Amino acid sequence: MKRLPVKSLVRVSLIAALSIAILVGLTSSAKEYSLTTVLVKSTVIFVAILFLSLYNVGVQVWLSRRWSYFSRQFRFYRFMASFSGALLFNFLMFRTVISTNLHTFVIPDWYEQVRNRDIWPLLFMLHGTVFNAFVLMVHNYITMVHAKNDAELENARLKFANTEAINQLLRQQIHPHFLFNALNTLKSLIRRHPDKAEEYLIHLSDFLRASISKGHKNIISLKDEIKLSVDYLEMQKMRAGEALKFSIDIDQQALGNRWLPAFSLQPLLENAIKHNVLTSEDPLYLDVIQEGDYLKVMNNLQVKHQTEASTGSGLMNLSERYKMLTGEDILIEDDGRTFTVKIKILQHAGSDYRG
């Protein structure tokens, strides 16, 4: 959950306090209390419960700036602060009620049957503790509903972003330019270098097969994403020759137990090739390097004056997916000589990647 639903908590606190005050008023009316007694008792109950509710909202807002709502520290300190504050408030309220005419309206009739009046403050504080527990239950319910809704919304947005990324990749694969370049390169290799043509065809078939077979997944292993990217780069290398040079430096242990959003690396490589000049005299250097928990994709800048048509949504799509998955954004650096994109390597393939 990104943030507390403060507005909803305040709104529900107001409704709950008003509802209980009305219920108390109706109960008092049924006992044939005077209108003044009914109004005073209902007003005091309304103010007390509303104060407790808003106090609890304030405690949650204050603690949420330090700890996650679902953390043990948050729950522990919230519980302590909530009931400590409730006990103190009810004690002070009891002293105020007893020392004023309010006690004739607020103190229940059955208190008079308790011979030891020293117990009255304990009974009054017990009532306040019950009300406070009710407030906590209502707040927990509202917060959990919002957390569930936020999670469902994020999952829906993530599925949409992932589907869009997959569709973009599939469009690129069946795009006439892609097919034309792939088939033209294959034709040239068959005529001049039959051995390389076979290698090119293997990379192409692996690339297409992986794209389609893993297209329904949100997360794939780092190993599979690297394999997909290598197939793509090898095809581009056979087409561009010495005009394209690339290197991949990944910790081998990370390949089997680390993860990436599906189709997050290959589009970065494709963008670099699409938007930069590739010549034998000035090759394009593409480097994929692991730096701790990040994967860095870096290329030298040789920007084309006229680039292929592009929607410009590739980086935005990847950025959005990372924000939803990890709560962090991708890192982009452009110093005029090199262009670098850093993406976080995920530690597991579960549904919560925020640590």
N, C-alpha and C positions, 0 to 999 in steps of 0.2 A: 504494500500500500504506500503510495507516494506521499500522501498527506492526510491529516485528519479531516473528516467532514464537519468542520466547525459549525458552519451554518445549519446543517441538519441537526447537529447535537443541540444547538441553542433553540432551534425551532421545536424539537421534540421535548426539550426541557420545559419550555413555556406551555406546551400543550398538556404535558403530564401534570405539571403543577396546577394548571387551571382545572383539569379533569378531577384531580383529587380534592381540590377545594370545593368544587361543585358537589361532588359526592358527599363530602363532610357536611356541606350546607343542607343537602336533601335529607341526610340522616338526622341532622339536628332539627330540621323542620318536622320530621316525623315524630320526634320526641316532644313536639309542641313547645320548643324554645321560642323566646321572643325573636322578632326580626333583627333586633340589635345584636343579640347573642349569635344568631346565625351568621350575620354579616361579619362581625368581628372575628369569630372563630374561623370562618372560611378565608378571610383576608390574611390572618396570621399564618394559617396552614399554607396558603398560596405563596406568601413571601418566603417562608422558611424553606419549602421544597424548592422554590425557584433559586434561592440563594445557594442551597446545597448543590443543585444541578449546575449552576454557572460556575461555582467553585470547582467542581469536578472537571468541567470543561477546561477551565484555566489550568488546573493541574496537568491534564493531559497535553495541552498545548506546550506548557513549559517543559515537561519531560520529553516530549517528542523532538525537541530541539537537541536533545542529548543522546537519546537511544531510540532504536526502532520500536514501533508499537508492539510488536510480537516478541520482543526480547525479554529475558528474565528480569533484567534490571528495571525495565519499564514497568512490568507487572508488579514487582516487589515494591518499588518506590511509589507507584500509584496507589497501591493498597494502603501502604503506611500513611501517605499524605492525605488520602481521602478520608480514612476513618479517624485519624488524629484530628484533622480539621473539623470533621463532623461532630466528634465528641466535644471539642472545645466550643464550637458554635452552639451546640445544644445546652451545654452547661451555662454559657453566658446568657442564652435566651431564657433558660429557666430562672436564672437570677433576676433577669429583667421582668419576666412575667410575675414572679412572686412579689417583687417590690412595687408593682403597679396594680392598677385595677384590672389588668388583663387576666389575672389569675381566676377571676370569677367567670370568665368566658372560655379560657383555654384549658384550664386544669379539668380533667374528666371527673365526673361525679364519683366514680368508684374509688378515686384516690382518697376520698374522705373516709373510706372504710379501712384504710391502712392506718393502724394506730401509730406506728413509728413514722413520723414525718421526715425523718432523715433518709428514708428510702425513696421519697418522692423524686429527688434529683436523679437517682439511678433509674427509676422507672421512666422519667422524662427522657433521659439520655438513651435508654433502650429503645424507646419509640423513634428517636432521631436516628439511631443506628439502623433500625429496620428500614426507615425511609431512605437512608443513604445507600443501603444494599439494593433497594429497589431502583434507585437512580443509576447505580453502577450496572445493574442488569440491563436496564433500558439502553444505556450508552453503549454497552458491549454489543447488544443486538444491532443497533444502528450502525456501529462501526464495522461489524462483521458483514452486514449487508452491503455496505459501501465497498469494503475490501473485495467481496465476491464480485460485485458489479465491475469494479476497476480491473480485476483479473480477467473477467470475461471480455471486457472491452479491449484490454491489451492483447489477449489471445486472438481476438478477431482482427485487430489491426496488424498483428504479427503474421497471421495467416494470409491476410490480404497483401502485405508487403512481400512475403515470401512467394506467394503466387505470382505477383507482379514481376519479381526477380526471375522466377523460372520461365514465365512467359516471355520476358525480354530475352533470356538466353535462347529459348526455343525459336523465337523470331529471328534471332541472329543466326541460328543454325540453318534455318530454312530460307533465310533471306537470299534473294538471287545473287547478291554480291558474294556472300559466303560460299554458296554452292558453286558459283562460277569460278571463284578463285581456287576452291578446293579441287574441283574437277580439272581445271586448266593446269594446276600444278601437278596433279596426278598424271594427266596426259603427257606433260613434258617429261616427267620422271620416267614414265614407262618407255618413252622413246629414247631417252638419253642414259638413264640410270635405273634399269629394271630392279636392281636390288634395293635401291632407295625407295622406289615406287611401292614395293611390297611393305617396307617399313612405314611409309606414309599412310598407306591404306590401313595398316594395323592401328596406328594412332588415331586415324579418323573414325574407324569403327568403334574403338574403345571410348573415344570422346563422346560420340553420339549415344552409345549404349549406356554409359554412365549418366549422361544427362537425362535420359528418359527413365532409366530404372530408379534413379535417386531423386527424380523430380518431385515426388510427393513428400519428401522429408524436409523438416525445418532445419535440422542439425545433422551434419555428417562428420565422420572422423577426419582429423587433420590429414591422415594418410590418403583417404579417398579424394579430398579436395586438392592435395598436392599432385596426385596421379592425374586428375582431370586437367589441372593446369599444365603439367608437363606434357601431356598429349597435345594440348593446344599450342604450347610453345614450340614443340618439336615440329609440328606442321608449319607454323609460321617461319621457323628456322630454315626448313627445306625450301620454302618459297622465297625468303629474303636472302638466304645465304649468309655471307659475312657481314651483311648490313644489320644483322640482329645477333646480339650476344646476351646470354642470360646465365645466371647462376642461382642455385637454391641451397641455402645453408640452414638446415633444420636439425635439431637434436633428434636423433633416431629413436630415443626412448619416448619422445613426445608424440611420435607419429601414431602409436597404437592406443594411447590413452588421453589424447587431447582432441578437441572438437572445434568446429567452425560452423557458422550459419551456412546453409547450402548455397553454393554459387556466390561466395563472397570474394574469393581470391581471383578466379579467372576473369571476371569483368574488369578488375583493376588492371590486369595485364593487357586485356583487349583494348582498354581505353588508352593506355600508354602507346600501344602500337598504332592505334587509329589516329592519334593527335600529334604524332611526332614524325619527323623525316627520318627515313632509313636509307642510308647509302653506305657503300663499302668504305668510302673515305671517312665518313662520319657515322659510325655504327650507333645504333640505339642499344644502350646497356640496361638490362633489366635484372635487378637483384631482389631476391626474396630471402630475407634474413630473419631469424628468430632472435628476439631480444627479450629475454625473460618471459613474461606472460603475453608478449606482443609479437605480432608478425609484421615486419616492415617490408613494404613493396616500394622500391625506389628505382627511378629512371632518370637519366640525364635529359635535360630539356632541349629539344630541337623542334620547336613548335612549327607545325605546318601553317602557311599563310592561308591556305584553303583546306579546311578539314571536311571530312564526310559528314553528312547530315546526322545530327544527334539531338536527342530530346533533353540531354543534360540531367536525366533523372537517375542515372546509375549510382552516383555517390550519394545523392539524397535518399535513395531507396535503402542503400546499405547503412547510411547513418541512422535512418529511422528504425531499421531492424535492430541495430546495436543498442539504441536507446531503450527500446522495449525489452530486449533480452537482458541487458547488463546494467541499465541505468546510466551507462557511459556512452560517449560519442566516439566516433572514429577520429583519429588525429591526422590532420593534413598539414604538411609543411612545404612551402615553396620559396626557395631562396634565390630564384632566378637562374640557377644552374642545374638544380635537381628538384624533382617533384617526388614527395614521399607521402605515403599513406600508411598509418599504423592501425591495425585492427587487433582487438584482444582475442587471445586464444582461450576458449572456454575449458573449464576444468572437468566438466562432466556433461553427460547428455540428458540430464533431467530437465525439469520444467522451470526450475528457479536458478538463474545464473547470476543473481545479485550478491552471491556470497552468503 
